[in-house]
């Protein structure tokens, strides 16, 4: 059985993943394993959590860089055809 802290960290990771997949806050929390009865309370706390905010910002930045690389490669390929 996982320690409570590790279980919470895994839930927060899944929550962030859910948000980045386009899920709403409540659905992301439920999919992360939060009980339906307390998911709205957890969402309120988690969305203010500096760790989660940093994780979301970092993932958005990574996605932006990846998108720019893809576009750059497509432009390069289209110019050399």
Secondary structure, 3 states (H helix, E strand, C coil): CCCHHHHHHHHHHHHHHHHHCCCCHHHHHHHCCCCCCCHHHHHHHHHHCHHHHHHHHHHHHHHHHHHHHHHHHHHHHHHCC
